[in-house]
């Protein structure tokens, strides 16, 4: 992994998208290219959390993990939409010579942009893998009873925030996000609202510190602008229906979802699979949550195997050899708040 400064792609409108590369370099003629899209309050360092360099090399993968607009070192995009985000993805792919088609990986909120890509740029996407991706709880076809069940997985605070963001102007959302960033502190309990499986993972040495550092990297430059945009888009910015994804995207979409996830509902994924039975393959992980699904399992191998159908089955590795090792070696010591 590159431990140096972020690399950048400059877009036609002058904005810069920061990224880092893992796996097979372009000079080694990689067989496949994946663009990884991180989740809420994360960065390029958490684009595909837990992935091991050796696994990427084994499958001949060049992984490009970006800072989505307004996160990390990437410039914000005040008028960002799901459609415009897809144009940014294409621009990055073309600038880095990823080929006519590439694969996408989305974790949590990053999954929303994978859904958008399947809708708006299907001709450029060869396949998609998502880990506990968010979706639109107000997509057509979701009944009141189904929505109630999906929301039942949320904490009371998350439900309040969802409805506030749905009803509030962007200025309020931006203010809330800046306030959240101001209260970031290593001493804050990061396990609130998590499943028991996730809480156990967070108790492992170094994991809470690593999550804090990743969050700090995500907001230190843009003061939470990317998070504010995510809140806005997630709650009132969906500009397509799930049925449109099925009409436009004819390749396979793999979803891994922990059954005990308290941040993203497994009920949502089951509903999506019913809407797109020929497109979506749902892999439910019993007993796993939002974090433990990649910490406690061999998910990097399973994901690449599902996408590419080749490569040796790896052995499960503990947190110290996967999740922590997927970040730069000096990340914990050099990226903290000054």
LUMSE-984812 format. One record per residue: residue number from 1; x, y, z of N, C-alpha, C in turn. Coordinates in steps of 0.2 Angstrom, whole numbers, plus 2048, in hexadecimal, padded with zeros to 3 digits. Layout:
N
NUM:X:Y:Z:X:Y:Z:X:Y:Z
...
# end
This chain:
338
1:804:7FA:800:800:800:800:804:806:800
2:802:80B:7FC:806:812:7FC:805:816:803
3:80A:817:806:809:81A:80D:80A:822:80C
4:80C:824:805:80D:82B:804:807:82F:804
5:808:835:801:802:83A:800:7FD:837:7FB
6:7F7:839:7FC:7F2:837:7F7:7F4:839:7F0
7:7F1:835:7EB:7F2:837:7E4:7EB:83A:7E2
8:7EC:83E:7DC:7E6:841:7DA:7E4:840:7D3
9:7DE:841:7D1:7DB:841:7CB:7D8:848:7CA
10:7D9:84C:7C5:7D6:853:7C5:7D1:852:7C0
11:7CB:854:7C2:7C5:854:7BD:7C4:85A:7B9
12:7C0:859:7B4:7BF:85F:7AF:7BD:865:7B2
13:7B9:865:7B8:7B7:86B:7BB:7BC:86E:7C0
14:7C2:86B:7C0:7C7:86D:7C5:7C8:86A:7CB
15:7C2:866:7CD:7C3:862:7D4:7C8:85D:7D3
16:7CA:85B:7D9:7CF:855:7DA:7CC:850:7DE
17:7CD:84A:7DB:7CB:844:7DF:7D1:840:7E1
18:7D2:83F:7E8:7D7:83C:7EB:7D6:834:7EA
19:7DC:830:7EA:7DB:829:7EA:7E2:826:7EC
20:7E1:820:7ED:7E7:81B:7EE:7E6:815:7EB
21:7EC:812:7E9:7EC:80B:7E5:7EE:806:7EA
22:7EB:800:7E9:7ED:7FA:7EC:7ED:7F4:7E7
23:7F1:7EF:7E9:7F1:7E9:7E4:7F6:7EA:7DF
24:7F4:7E7:7D9:7F8:7E7:7D3:7F9:7EE:7D0
25:7FF:7F1:7CF:800:7F7:7CC:7FE:7F7:7C5
26:7FD:7FC:7C2:7FC:7FD:7BA:802:7FA:7B6
27:808:7FA:7B9:80D:7F8:7B5:80E:7F0:7B5
28:80A:7ED:7B9:809:7E6:7B9:804:7E3:7B5
29:800:7E7:7B1:7FB:7E5:7AD:7F6:7E1:7B1
30:7F2:7E5:7B6:7ED:7E1:7BA:7E8:7DE:7B6
31:7E5:7D9:7B8:7DF:7D6:7B4:7D9:7D9:7B5
32:7D8:7DC:7BB:7D1:7E0:7BD:7D3:7E6:7C0
33:7CE:7EB:7C0:7CF:7F1:7C4:7C8:7F2:7C8
34:7C9:7F4:7CE:7C3:7F5:7D2:7C4:7FC:7D5
35:7BF:800:7D5:7BE:807:7D8:7BA:806:7DF
36:7BD:807:7E4:7BA:806:7EB:7B7:80D:7ED
37:7B1:80D:7F0:7AE:812:7F2:7AC:812:7FA
38:7AF:816:7FE:7AF:815:805:7A8:817:808
39:7A7:816:80E:7A1:818:811:7A0:81F:815
40:79B:820:819:79A:826:81C:7A0:827:821
41:7A2:82D:821:7A8:82F:826:7AE:82B:825
42:7B0:829:81F:7B6:825:81E:7BA:828:818
43:7BF:825:816:7C3:828:811:7C6:822:80C
44:7CB:824:808:7CE:81F:804:7D1:81A:807
45:7D3:81B:80E:7D6:816:812:7D1:810:814
46:7CB:812:813:7C6:80D:815:7C1:80B:80F
47:7C4:80C:809:7C0:80A:803:7BD:803:803
48:7C2:7FE:804:7C0:7F7:804:7C3:7F5:80B
49:7C0:7F6:810:7C4:7F5:817:7C5:7ED:818
50:7CB:7EC:81A:7CE:7E5:81B:7D1:7E2:816
51:7D1:7E5:810:7D3:7E1:80A:7DB:7E1:80B
52:7DE:7DB:809:7E5:7D9:809:7E8:7DA:803
53:7EE:7DD:803:7F2:7DE:7FD:7F3:7D8:7F9
54:7F5:7D2:7FD:7F6:7CC:7FA:7F0:7C9:7F6
55:7EA:7CA:7F9:7E4:7C8:7F6:7E3:7CB:7EF
56:7E4:7D2:7EF:7E3:7D6:7E9:7E8:7D3:7E3
57:7EE:7D2:7E5:7F3:7D0:7E1:7F1:7C9:7DE
58:7EF:7C5:7E3:7ED:7BE:7E1:7E7:7BE:7DB
59:7E3:7C3:7DB:7DD:7C3:7D6:7DF:7C8:7D1
60:7E5:7CA:7D1:7E7:7CF:7CB:7E3:7D5:7CB
61:7E2:7D8:7D1:7DD:7DE:7D2:7E2:7E4:7D3
62:7E0:7EA:7CF:7E2:7F0:7D1:7DC:7F4:7D4
63:7DD:7F6:7DB:7D8:7F9:7DE:7D9:800:7DF
64:7D4:804:7DD:7D5:80C:7DE:7D0:80E:7E3
65:7D2:810:7E9:7CE:812:7EE:7CE:81A:7EE
66:7C8:81D:7ED:7C8:824:7ED:7C5:827:7F3
67:7C7:82D:7F4:7C3:832:7F9:7BD:834:7F5
68:7B7:833:7F7:7B1:835:7F3:7B1:83D:7F4
69:7AE:841:7F0:7AE:848:7F0:7AC:84B:7F7
70:7B0:84F:7FA:7AF:852:800:7B2:84E:806
71:7B5:848:804:7B8:844:80A:7BF:844:809
72:7C3:843:80E:7CA:842:80E:7CD:848:80A
73:7D1:847:805:7D5:84C:801:7D1:84E:7FB
74:7CC:84B:7FA:7C8:84D:7F4:7C4:853:7F5
75:7C4:857:7EF:7C0:85E:7F0:7B8:85C:7F0
76:7B5:861:7F3:7AD:860:7F4:7AA:861:7ED
77:7A4:85F:7EC:7A0:860:7E6:799:863:7E9
78:798:869:7EA:792:86C:7ED:78C:86A:7E9
79:78C:869:7E3:786:867:7DF:786:85F:7DD
80:789:85B:7E1:78A:854:7E0:783:851:7E0
81:782:84C:7DB:77C:848:7DB:77F:841:7DA
82:77A:83C:7DA:77D:835:7D9:77F:835:7D2
83:77C:838:7CD:77E:838:7C6:785:83B:7C5
84:786:841:7C8:78C:844:7C7:792:840:7CB
85:790:83D:7D0:795:838:7D3:798:833:7CE
86:793:830:7CA:795:82B:7C5:799:82E:7C0
87:798:834:7BE:79D:838:7B9:7A4:838:7BC
88:7A4:83A:7C3:7AB:83A:7C6:7AE:833:7C6
89:7AA:82E:7C7:7AD:827:7C7:7B0:825:7C0
90:7AC:827:7BB:7AF:826:7B4:7B5:82A:7B3
91:7B5:830:7B5:7BB:834:7B4:7C1:831:7B7
92:7C1:82F:7BD:7C6:82C:7C1:7C8:825:7BD
93:7C4:821:7BB:7C5:81B:7B7:7C9:81D:7B1
94:7C7:822:7AD:7CA:824:7A7:7D1:827:7A8
95:7D2:82B:7AD:7D8:82E:7AF:7DD:829:7B1
96:7DB:824:7B4:7E0:81E:7B6:7E0:818:7B2
97:7DD:819:7AC:7DD:814:7A7:7DB:80D:7A9
98:7D5:80D:7AC:7D2:807:7AF:7CF:802:7AA
99:7CE:805:7A4:7CB:801:79E:7C4:803:79D
100:7C1:800:798:7BA:801:796:7B6:7FF:79C
101:7B7:7FA:79F:7B3:7F8:7A5:7B7:7F7:7AB
102:7B4:7F8:7B1:7B7:7F7:7B7:7B2:7F4:7BC
103:7B5:7F2:7C2:7B0:7F0:7C7:7AF:7F5:7CC
104:7AA:7F5:7D0:7A9:7F9:7D6:7A8:7F5:7DC
105:7AB:7F8:7E2:7AA:7F6:7E8:7A7:7FC:7ED
106:7A2:7FB:7F0:79F:800:7F5:79E:7FD:7FB
107:7A0:801:800:79F:7FF:807:79A:804:80B
108:795:801:80D:790:806:811:78D:80B:80C
109:78E:811:80E:78C:817:80A:78F:817:803
110:795:814:802:798:813:7FC:794:80F:7F7
111:790:80B:7FA:78B:807:7F6:786:80B:7F2
112:784:810:7F5:77F:815:7F2:781:817:7EB
113:788:818:7EA:78B:81A:7E4:78C:815:7DF
114:78C:80E:7E2:78C:809:7DE:786:808:7DA
115:780:808:7DE:77A:808:7DB:779:80D:7D6
116:77B:813:7D7:77B:819:7D2:77F:817:7CC
117:784:814:7CD:789:812:7C7:785:80D:7C3
118:782:808:7C6:77E:803:7C3:779:806:7BF
119:776:80B:7C1:770:80F:7BD:773:813:7B8
120:778:817:7B9:77A:81D:7B5:780:81B:7B0
121:784:816:7B2:78A:815:7AE:78B:80D:7AD
122:786:80A:7AC:786:802:7AB:78B:800:7A6
123:78C:804:7A1:790:802:79B:798:802:79E
124:799:805:7A3:7A0:805:7A6:7A2:800:7AB
125:79D:7FD:7AE:79D:7F9:7B4:79D:7F2:7B3
126:7A2:7EE:7B4:7A2:7E7:7B2:79E:7E3:7B8
127:79F:7E5:7BE:79C:7E2:7C4:79C:7E6:7CA
128:798:7E4:7CF:798:7E8:7D5:798:7E3:7DB
129:79C:7E5:7E0:79B:7E2:7E7:79A:7E7:7EC
130:796:7E6:7F0:794:7EB:7F6:794:7E7:7FC
131:796:7EB:801:796:7E8:808:791:7ED:80C
132:78C:7EA:80F:787:7EE:813:785:7F4:810
133:783:7F4:809:782:7FB:806:77B:7FE:808
134:77B:805:809:775:808:80A:771:808:804
135:76A:80A:805:766:80A:7FF:760:810:801
136:75C:811:7FC:757:816:7FD:750:812:801
137:74F:814:807:749:811:80A:743:814:807
138:743:818:803:73D:81B:800:73C:819:7F8
139:740:814:7F6:73F:811:7EF:738:80F:7EE
140:736:810:7E8:72F:80E:7E7:72F:806:7E8
141:729:804:7EB:728:7FD:7EC:729:7FB:7F3
142:72D:7FF:7F7:72E:7FD:7FE:727:7FF:802
143:724:7FA:805:71E:7FC:809:720:7FF:80F
144:71A:802:812:71B:805:819:71E:800:81E
145:71B:7FA:81E:71D:7F4:822:725:7F3:821
146:727:7F2:81B:72D:7F0:819:732:7F6:81C
147:730:7FC:81A:734:802:81D:735:802:824
148:730:800:828:730:800:82F:735:7FB:831
149:735:7F5:82E:739:7F0:830:741:7F2:82F
150:742:7F5:829:749:7F8:827:74B:7FD:82C
151:747:801:82E:748:806:833:749:804:83A
152:746:7FE:83B:747:7FB:842:74E:7F9:844
153:752:7F8:83F:759:7F7:840:75D:7FD:843
154:75A:803:841:75E:809:843:75D:80B:84B
155:762:80E:84D:761:811:854:75D:817:854
156:75A:819:85A:756:81F:85A:759:825:857
157:75F:826:859:763:82C:856:764:82B:84F
158:765:826:84C:765:825:845:75F:826:841
159:759:824:844:753:826:841:751:82D:841
160:753:830:847:752:838:847:756:83B:842
161:75C:839:842:761:83C:83D:75E:83B:836
162:75C:835:834:759:834:82D:753:839:82C
163:74F:83A:830:749:83E:82F:74B:845:82F
164:74F:847:833:752:84E:833:755:850:82C
165:759:84B:82A:75D:84D:824:758:84D:81E
166:753:849:81E:74E:848:819:74A:84F:819
167:749:852:81E:744:858:81F:748:85F:81F
168:74F:85E:820:753:865:821:756:867:81B
169:758:86D:81A:75C:870:815:763:86E:816
170:767:86E:810:76E:86C:810:772:870:815
171:771:876:816:774:87A:81B:774:877:822
172:76E:875:824:76E:872:82B:772:86B:82B
173:771:867:826:775:861:825:77D:862:826
174:77F:868:822:786:86A:822:788:86C:829
175:784:870:82C:785:872:833:786:86C:838
176:781:867:837:781:861:83C:788:85D:83B
177:78A:85D:834:790:859:833:796:85C:835
178:796:863:835:79C:866:838:79C:866:83F
179:796:866:842:796:865:84A:798:85E:84C
180:796:859:848:799:852:849:7A0:852:849
181:7A3:855:844:7AA:855:843:7AE:858:849
182:7AB:85D:84B:7AE:861:851:7AE:85D:857
183:7AA:858:858:7AA:854:85E:7AD:84D:85D
184:7B1:84C:857:7B5:846:856:7BB:846:85B
185:7BB:841:85F:7C0:840:864:7C2:838:865
186:7C8:837:866:7CA:82F:867:7C6:82C:86D
187:7C4:831:872:7C1:82E:878:7BA:82D:877
188:7B7:82F:871:7B0:82E:870:7AE:826:86F
189:7A9:824:871:7A7:81D:870:7A5:81C:869
190:7A9:818:865:7A7:817:85E:7A2:811:85E
191:7A1:80E:863:79D:807:863:795:809:863
192:793:80F:865:78C:810:866:788:80F:860
193:783:80B:861:77E:809:85B:781:803:857
194:786:800:859:789:7FB:855:786:7F4:858
195:787:7EF:854:785:7E8:856:78A:7E5:85B
196:788:7E0:85F:78D:7DD:863:793:7DA:860
197:792:7D8:85A:798:7D5:856:79C:7DB:854
198:79A:7E1:852:79E:7E6:850:7A1:7E9:857
199:79E:7E9:85C:7A1:7EC:862:7A7:7E7:864
200:7A6:7E1:863:7AC:7DD:865:7B2:7DE:860
201:7B1:7DF:85A:7B6:7E1:855:7B9:7E8:858
202:7B5:7ED:85A:7B8:7F3:85C:7BC:7F3:862
203:7BC:7ED:866:7C0:7EC:86C:7C6:7EA:86B
204:7C7:7E7:865:7CE:7E4:863:7D3:7EA:862
205:7D9:7E9:865:7DE:7EE:865:7DF:7F1:85E
206:7DF:7F8:85F:7E0:7FC:859:7DB:7FE:854
207:7D5:7FA:855:7D0:7FB:850:7CC:801:851
208:7CA:803:858:7C7:80A:859:7CB:80F:857
209:7D2:80F:858:7D6:814:856:7D6:815:84F
210:7D7:80F:84B:7D7:810:844:7D1:813:841
211:7CB:811:844:7C5:814:841:7C4:81C:843
212:7C7:81E:848:7C7:825:84A:7CC:828:845
213:7D1:825:843:7D6:829:83F:7D3:829:838
214:7D0:824:836:7CD:824:82F:7C7:829:82F
215:7C3:82A:834:7BE:82F:834:7C1:836:834
216:7C7:837:838:7CA:83D:838:7CD:83F:831
217:7D0:83A:82E:7D2:83B:827:7CC:83D:822
218:7C7:83B:823:7C1:83C:81F:7BE:843:820
219:7BF:846:825:7BC:84D:826:7C1:853:828
220:7C7:851:828:7CC:856:82A:7CD:85C:825
221:7CC:85B:81F:7CD:860:81A:7C7:864:819
222:7C1:860:817:7BB:863:815:7B6:864:81B
223:7B8:862:821:7B4:864:827:7AD:861:826
224:7AC:85B:824:7A6:857:824:7A2:858:81E
225:7A4:85C:819:7A0:85D:813:79D:857:80F
226:7A2:852:80F:7A0:84C:80B:79B:848:80F
227:79B:848:816:796:845:81A:790:848:819
228:790:84F:819:789:853:818:786:851:812
229:78A:851:80C:787:84F:806:784:848:806
230:788:843:809:785:83C:80A:77F:83C:80D
231:77E:840:813:778:840:817:772:843:812
232:774:848:80E:76F:84B:80A:76D:846:804
233:772:843:801:770:83F:7FB:76C:838:7FE
234:76F:836:804:76C:830:806:764:830:808
235:763:836:80A:75C:837:80D:757:83B:808
236:75A:83F:803:755:842:7FF:758:843:7F8
237:75E:840:7F6:761:841:7F0:761:83B:7EB
238:75D:836:7ED:75D:830:7E8:759:832:7E2
239:75C:832:7DC:759:834:7D6:758:82E:7D1
240:757:828:7D4:755:822:7D0:752:81D:7D4
241:74E:819:7D1:74B:813:7D4:74F:80D:7D3
242:74E:808:7D8:752:802:7D8:750:7FE:7D1
243:749:7FF:7CF:747:7FC:7C9:74B:7FE:7C3
244:74E:804:7C3:752:807:7BD:759:803:7BD
245:75B:801:7C3:761:7FE:7C3:761:7F7:7C0
246:75B:7F4:7C1:75A:7ED:7BE:759:7EE:7B6
247:756:7F3:7B4:755:7F4:7AD:75C:7F6:7AA
248:760:7F9:7AD:767:7FC:7AA:76D:7F7:7AB
249:76D:7F4:7B0:773:7F0:7B2:772:7E9:7B1
250:775:7E5:7AD:774:7DE:7AB:779:7DA:7AE
251:77E:7DC:7B2:783:7D8:7B5:782:7D6:7BC
252:786:7D3:7BF:785:7D1:7C6:787:7D6:7CB
253:783:7D6:7D0:784:7DB:7D6:784:7D6:7DC
254:789:7D6:7E0:78A:7D2:7E6:78A:7D6:7EC
255:785:7D4:7F1:785:7D8:7F7:786:7D3:7FD
256:78B:7D6:802:78C:7D2:808:789:7D6:80D
257:785:7D3:812:781:7D7:817:781:7D3:81D
258:784:7D6:823:783:7D3:829:77C:7D3:82C
259:77A:7CD:82E:773:7CD:831:772:7D1:837
260:778:7D2:83B:777:7D6:841:779:7DD:840
261:77A:7E0:83A:77B:7E7:839:776:7EB:83C
262:778:7F0:840:774:7F5:843:774:7FC:83F
263:778:7FC:83A:778:802:836:775:802:82F
264:775:7FC:82C:772:7FB:826:76D:7F4:827
265:767:7F5:825:763:7EF:826:763:7EA:821
266:764:7E4:823:764:7DE:81F:75D:7DD:81B
267:758:7E0:81E:751:7E0:81B:751:7E4:815
268:755:7E9:814:756:7ED:80E:759:7E9:809
269:75E:7E5:80A:761:7E1:805:75D:7DB:803
270:759:7D9:807:754:7D3:805:74F:7D6:800
271:74D:7DC:802:748:7DF:7FD:74B:7E1:7F7
272:751:7E3:7F6:754:7E5:7F0:755:7DE:7EC
273:757:7D9:7EF:758:7D3:7EC:752:7D0:7E8
274:74C:7D1:7EC:746:7CF:7E9:744:7D3:7E3
275:746:7DA:7E3:745:7DE:7DD:749:7DC:7D7
276:74F:7DA:7D9:754:7D9:7D3:757:7D2:7D4
277:753:7CD:7D4:755:7C6:7D5:75A:7C3:7D0
278:75A:7C6:7CA:75F:7C3:7C5:766:7C7:7C5
279:766:7CD:7C9:76C:7D1:7C9:76F:7D1:7D0
280:76C:7D1:7D5:76F:7D1:7DC:76F:7CA:7DF
281:775:7C9:7E1:777:7C3:7E5:778:7C5:7ED
282:774:7C4:7F1:775:7C6:7F8:778:7C0:7FC
283:77E:7C2:800:781:7BE:804:780:7C0:80B
284:77C:7BD:80F:77B:7BF:816:780:7BB:81A
285:783:7BF:81F:788:7BD:823:785:7BC:82A
286:783:7B6:82D:780:7B5:833:785:7B7:839
287:782:7BB:83D:785:7BD:843:78A:7C3:842
288:78A:7C6:83C:78F:7CB:83B:78C:7D2:83A
289:78F:7D7:83C:78D:7DE:83C:790:7E2:836
290:790:7E9:837:792:7ED:832:79A:7ED:831
291:79D:7EC:837:7A5:7EC:837:7A7:7E4:837
292:7A4:7E0:83B:7A7:7DA:83C:7A6:7D5:835
293:7A2:7D7:831:7A2:7D3:82B:7A8:7D3:827
294:7AC:7D8:827:7B3:7D8:824:7B9:7D7:829
295:7B7:7D8:82F:7BD:7D7:834:7BD:7CF:836
296:7B7:7CC:837:7B7:7C5:839:7B6:7C0:834
297:7B6:7C2:82E:7B5:7BD:828:7BB:7BE:823
298:7BB:7BA:81E:7C0:7BA:819:7BD:7BE:813
299:7BA:7C4:814:7B5:7C7:80F:7B9:7C9:809
300:7BF:7CB:809:7C3:7CE:804:7C3:7C8:7FE
301:7C5:7C2:801:7C6:7BC:7FC:7BF:7BA:7F9
302:7BA:7BA:7FE:7B3:7B8:7FC:7B0:7BD:7F6
303:7B2:7C3:7F7:7AF:7C9:7F2:7B3:7C8:7EC
304:7B9:7C7:7EC:7BD:7C7:7E5:7BB:7C0:7E2
305:7BA:7BB:7E6:7B8:7B4:7E3:7B2:7B5:7E0
306:7AD:7B8:7E3:7A6:7B9:7E0:7A6:7BD:7DA
307:7AA:7C2:7D9:7AB:7C7:7D4:7AE:7C3:7CE
308:7B4:7C0:7CF:7B8:7BD:7CA:7B8:7B6:7C9
309:7B6:7B2:7CE:7B5:7AB:7CD:7BC:7A7:7CD
310:7C1:7AA:7CF:7C8:7A7:7CF:7CC:7A9:7D5
311:7D1:7A5:7D6:7D5:7A7:7DC:7D5:7A2:7E1
312:7DA:7A1:7E5:7D9:79C:7EA:7D6:79F:7F0
313:7D2:79A:7F4:7CF:79C:7FA:7D4:79D:7FF
314:7D4:7A3:802:7D8:7A5:808:7D6:7A3:80E
315:7DA:7A3:813:7D8:7A2:81A:7D6:7A8:81E
316:7D2:7A7:822:7CF:7AD:826:7D5:7B0:82A
317:7D6:7B7:82A:7DB:7BA:82E:7D8:7BE:834
318:7DC:7BF:839:7D9:7C3:83F:7DA:7CB:83D
319:7D7:7CF:841:7D6:7D6:840:7DD:7D9:83F
320:7E2:7D7:842:7E9:7DA:842:7EC:7D8:83B
321:7EA:7D3:838:7ED:7D2:831:7E8:7D4:82B
322:7E2:7D6:82D:7DE:7D9:827:7DC:7E0:828
323:7D8:7E1:82C:7D5:7E8:82D:7DA:7ED:82E
324:7DE:7EC:833:7E4:7F1:835:7E9:7F1:82F
325:7EB:7EB:82D:7F0:7EB:827:7EE:7EE:821
326:7E7:7EF:820:7E5:7F2:81A:7E6:7FA:81A
327:7E8:7FD:81F:7EA:804:820:7F1:805:81F
328:7F3:80B:81D:7FA:80D:81D:7FE:80B:824
329:804:809:823:808:807:829:808:80C:82E
330:809:813:82C:80A:818:831:803:81C:832
331:7FE:819:830:7F7:81C:831:7F6:81E:838
332:7F7:81A:83D:7F5:81B:844:7F9:820:847
333:800:820:845:804:824:848:805:82B:845
334:803:82C:83F:805:832:83B:7FE:836:839
335:7F8:834:83A:7F3:837:837:7EE:83A:83C
336:7F0:83A:842:7EC:83D:847:7EB:844:847
337:7E6:847:84B:7E5:84E:84C:7EB:851:850
338:7ED:857:84D:7F3:85A:850:7F0:85F:855
# end
